[in-house]
Amino acid sequence: MSTTTDRPTPLAARATAPAARPAKARGRDETGPLAKALMHGALILASLIALFPVAWILYVSLGPDKTDYLHPGEILDKMTLSNYSTVLFDTDFFSWFGNAFLVSGVTTVFGVLIAASTGYAVSRMRFPGHRPLMWSLLVTQMFPIAVLIVPMYTILSQLDLLDSYLGLMLVYSTTTVPYCAWLLKGYFDTIPVEIDEAGRVDGLTPFGTFWRLVLPLARPGLAVAAFYSFLTAWAEVAFASTFMLSSDKYTLAVGLQTFVSEHDAQWNLMAATAVLIAIPSSVLFYLVQRHLVTGLTAGASKS
C-alpha cells in the first residue's frame, strides 16, 4: 500500500510564511553616524577656537612678570594671584568699575525704553513715514566708528557735554537704539494684536496697553536688547577714550589703556584687568541666557 504526503503548494507556502519587514527608510532630516560625528567634531573644534583666547588671557594673568607671555611654559612653576591684588588695590580699578557700571546701566535702561517704544510704535501704528524711520535707523548702523568720532566730538563740544557721563551715555544710545528697535519691532510683531484690542476695551490708554500688557510678554526680546546695550557700553573703548578727558572719569576699558605707555606695557596687569572686566558681563549673560535664543529668533518666521 502506498502512502502519499500532502505538500503545500508554493502559493500556500508563501501565504503561510511570515512577511518580511521592510527596511526603515531614513527621514529627510535624519543624518547618518558619519555626518553626526563630523558635525560634533566641527562644533567641538569651533568651541575650542572660541575659548582659546579667553583661556590664554586667564593663563597669562597668573604670571607675575610682564614678559611671561613670551615664555608661557614658565608660568606653570610660578602661578600667583598677585596681578589681581595689584589691580584691585594699587590702581583706580574700583573708580573705573563704578564709572563703567553707571554709564552702562543708564545706557541700558534709557536705550531699551526708547527702542521698545520705537519698535512698538512701528509694529502697531501706521503713521506717515514709519517705514523711512526704520530704514534710517538701519542706515545709521552702516557707518564705522572712525567716521563718527569727529562729528560726534564736535556736537558734544558745542553742547558742552565733553568729559561728561551724560554725553557718553547719549553717544552709546545712538549705537544701541537702532539695533534694539529693529530687534524689538520683530518681537512685537509676534504678539497678537488682539491683546492691544482687549486693553482698549478695558479702558487702557495706548501707553497703558504697551506698559502693562505688551512689555511683560516681550521679556525675551527686552532681555536681548538689554544684554546688547550693556555690552556695547561696558566694553567700548574708542568713544570713551576720546570723549572722557579726566582720569577720574575713566571707564574700565579706558583704564585698561593706562597699563600701556610709550616705552612699556604691563601685559600681566592688563590680562588680570581683562579677566575682571569680563566677570560682570558673564554674570549678566548667565542671567539672561534662557531668553537669548527666543529673543533673537522671534519674528524670523513671521510672514
RAHU-V704519 format. One record per pair of residues at least 12 apart in sequence whose C-alpha atoms are under 7 Angstrom apart, sorted by the first residue. I is the first residue (numbers start at 0). J is the second residue. If there is no record, write none. Layout:
I:J, I:J
This chain:
56:270, 57:270, 57:274, 59:267, 59:270, 60:82, 60:267, 60:268, 60:270, 60:271, 61:78, 61:79, 61:80, 62:74, 62:77, 62:78, 62:79, 62:267, 63:79, 63:81, 63:82, 63:267, 64:267, 65:265, 65:266, 65:267, 82:267, 82:268, 82:271, 83:271, 86:268, 86:272, 95:249, 95:250, 95:251, 95:254, 96:250, 96:251, 98:248, 98:249, 98:250, 99:233, 99:250, 99:251, 102:164, 102:168, 102:232, 103:229, 103:232, 103:233, 104:229, 106:168, 106:171, 106:172, 106:228, 107:225, 107:228, 107:229, 110:172, 110:175, 110:176, 110:228, 111:224, 111:225, 113:176, 114:176, 114:179, 114:180, 115:180, 115:183, 117:180, 118:180, 118:181, 118:183, 118:184, 119:184, 119:187, 121:184, 122:184, 122:187, 122:188, 136:177, 137:177, 148:238, 152:242, 161:242, 161:243, 162:242, 162:243, 162:244, 162:245, 163:243, 167:239, 171:232, 175:228, 179:224, 183:220, 185:297, 185:298, 186:217, 186:220, 186:297, 186:298, 188:298, 189:298, 195:208, 219:290, 219:291, 219:293, 219:294, 220:294, 222:287, 222:290, 223:291, 223:294, 223:295, 230:280, 234:252, 235:252, 236:252, 236:253, 239:253, 240:253, 255:269, 255:272
